[in-house]
Amino acid sequence: METLFELLQENPWFSVFTAAVFFASSLAAVLPTPKEGSVLAKIYSVVDLLAINIGKAKDKGDGKS
């Protein structure tokens, strides 16, 4: 536990990184998957990357949007 506290105190970027992942994960969970090839799809792919949505965690979409 002490090691975790040291990591948080000595590395201020760690809390910024975890906040960015949390925010991107929240957006990815709420937003519908856009159609491929659109500008929104490119933005959504960046959000997915920041949210660490890879492999089976990635939303494939249903093709209806």
N, C-alpha and C positions, 0 to 999 in steps of 0.2 A: 504494500500500500504506500509505503514511503517513497518507493521508486516512482510510482505514478504521480505523486505530488511534486517530486523533483522535476519530472518531465514537464508538467504543466507550468511550474514556476520558472524554469530555465528556458523554456521555448514558447514565447508568446504566439508564434505562428501556429502552434498546435490547436489552440482554441479557435483561431480563424479558420483553419482547415476543417475542423469538425463542424463548425457552424455552416460553412459552405456546402459540405456534404449533406447536412441535415436539411438545409433550404432546398437544394437541388432534388433530394429524395422526396420532399414534400411536394414540390412542383411536378415531378414525374408521376407521382401517385394520383394527383388531382387532374392533370391535363390529359385529354384524349390523345391518342397517337395520331399525328397528322398523316396525310397521304404522302407517299414517297415522291421525291423530286421537287417538292415545294420548299419555299424559303423557311416555313415553319418546321419542316422536317429536319432541316439542317440545324436550326436552333435547338430543336428537341434532342437531336443527337448529342449536342454539347451538354445539355442538361443531363442526359442519360450518362454521359461520361463522368461528369462531376458527381453524380449521385452513385457512382460505382455500380450501375446496373449493367452487369455483363453476364454472359452465359444464360442460364435458365431464369435469372432474375429479370432479364430484359423483356419488356412488353412487345409482343409481336404485332399487336393490333388485330382487329377483326376484319379489316378491309372495307368496312362500311362508312368510315369517316371521310 
